[in-house]
Amino acid sequence: MNSSKLAIEIPLEIAEPTTGMVQAVLRELLEHVELLAESGQQHVIDLTSLPLNDSDKRELENVLGKGEISVTLSTLGDSRIIETGINGIWWIKHFSPNEKLLAELIEITPFPEIIKSHPDDIKQAVFELKKLIEINESGEEV
């Protein structure tokens, strides 16, 4: 009888312990959400400037939860904008073209500036729509 052993590799990730910074970030978020609600004042927290480790960020993401909106902007590198489960709090990650994380921010705002249309782009849209209407009325193919 042939007795062979099968080796199974199981990836194991040893998580760093959290630093306790999540509570401090949550308190700061509360302060800024209150200001947003009272006066419309918006704020940005640069997570890369805080002493948060990967376990802290995972805990903060879990505590805040996920909202209904997720946007990926593709420019020189991707930017991922995710609404958290708390209205007015958005988690934003900017990546280089080779997927290296460049910036990680939390924006306290009704809607992040980065996904708003620029006024010049809206003016260009007026021109483009007029042109499409003219082409459509003339029977030409677009």
Residue pairs with C-beta under 8 A, 6 or more apart in sequence:
15 54
15 55
15 58
16 53
16 54
16 55
17 55
18 53
18 55
18 56
18 59
19 51
19 52
19 53
19 55
19 56
21 50
21 51
21 52
21 56
22 52
22 56
22 59
22 60
22 63
25 45
25 50
25 52
25 60
25 106
26 60
26 63
28 45
29 45
29 86
29 89
29 106
29 108
32 41
32 43
32 45
32 108
33 86
33 88
33 89
33 108
35 41
35 43
35 108
36 42
36 43
36 88
36 108
36 109
36 110
37 88
42 107
42 108
42 109
42 110
43 107
43 108
43 109
44 105
44 106
44 107
44 108
45 105
45 106
45 107
45 108
46 103
46 104
46 105
47 57
47 104
47 105
47 106
48 103
48 104
52 60
57 104
61 91
64 84
64 85
64 86
64 89
64 91
65 84
65 85
65 86
66 82
66 83
66 84
66 85
67 82
67 83
67 84
67 85
67 86
67 87
68 83
69 81
69 82
69 83
70 80
70 81
70 82
70 83
71 80
71 81
71 82
71 115
72 78
72 79
72 80
72 81
73 79
73 80
73 81
73 114
73 115
76 96
76 97
77 94
77 95
77 96
77 97
77 98
77 99
77 102
78 94
78 95
78 99
79 92
79 93
79 94
79 95
79 114
80 92
80 93
80 95
81 90
81 91
81 92
81 112
81 114
81 115
82 90
82 91
82 92
83 89
83 90
84 90
84 91
88 108
88 109
88 110
89 106
89 107
89 108
90 106
90 107
90 108
90 109
90 112
91 104
91 105
91 106
92 103
92 104
92 105
92 106
92 107
92 112
92 114
93 101
93 103
93 104
93 105
94 101
94 102
94 103
94 104
94 105
95 101
95 102
96 102
107 113
117 125
132 142
135 141
135 142
136 142
